[in-house]
Amino acid sequence: MDQDIKDQLAREIENLKNRLTGDMFTDMDIKDKIHNLEMKLKGVKPMDSSIDCVGCGS
């Protein structure tokens, strides 16, 4: 993965983290987006998965 893309993903994750309110229900969608971006940034796939994760889009 290109370093510029990694930097962009890291900035987007940081921006989303700054939007967290502490209310679990309000933050649920934001935390889901953060999780998906972190999976892409780290190149992580679910265990025993040879294909991309359909559930989370990683």
C-alpha positions in Angstrom: 0.0 0.0 0.0 1.3 3.4 -1.0 2.5 5.6 1.9 0.3 8.5 0.8 -2.7 6.2 1.1 -1.6 5.1 4.5 -1.2 8.7 5.6 -4.6 9.6 4.3 -6.2 6.6 6.1 -4.4 7.6 9.3 -5.7 11.2 9.0 -9.2 10.0 8.4 -9.1 7.7 11.4 -7.8 10.6 13.6 -10.6 12.9 12.3 -13.2 10.3 13.1 -11.7 9.7 16.6 -12.0 13.5 17.2 -15.8 13.2 16.5 -16.4 10.6 19.2 -18.8 11.8 21.9 -18.6 9.1 24.5 -22.2 8.0 23.9 -22.1 4.4 22.8 -25.2 4.7 20.5 -24.1 8.0 19.0 -20.5 6.7 18.4 -21.5 3.3 17.0 -21.3 4.3 13.3 -18.1 6.3 13.8 -16.4 3.4 15.6 -17.5 1.1 12.8 -15.9 3.4 10.2 -12.7 3.6 12.4 -12.6 -0.2 12.6 -12.9 -0.6 8.8 -10.2 2.0 8.1 -7.8 0.4 10.6 -8.4 -3.0 9.1 -7.5 -1.5 5.6 -4.5 0.4 7.0 -3.1 -2.7 8.7 -4.0 -5.0 5.9 -5.9 -7.3 8.2 -8.4 -9.9 7.1 -10.6 -12.1 9.3 -9.0 -15.3 10.5 -9.2 -18.2 8.0 -10.3 -15.9 5.2 -8.7 -16.0 1.8 -11.1 -13.4 0.5 -12.0 -9.9 1.6 -14.5 -9.6 4.5 -18.0 -9.1 3.1 -19.4 -8.1 6.5 -17.1 -5.1 7.2 -15.8 -4.4 3.7 -12.1 -4.8 4.7 
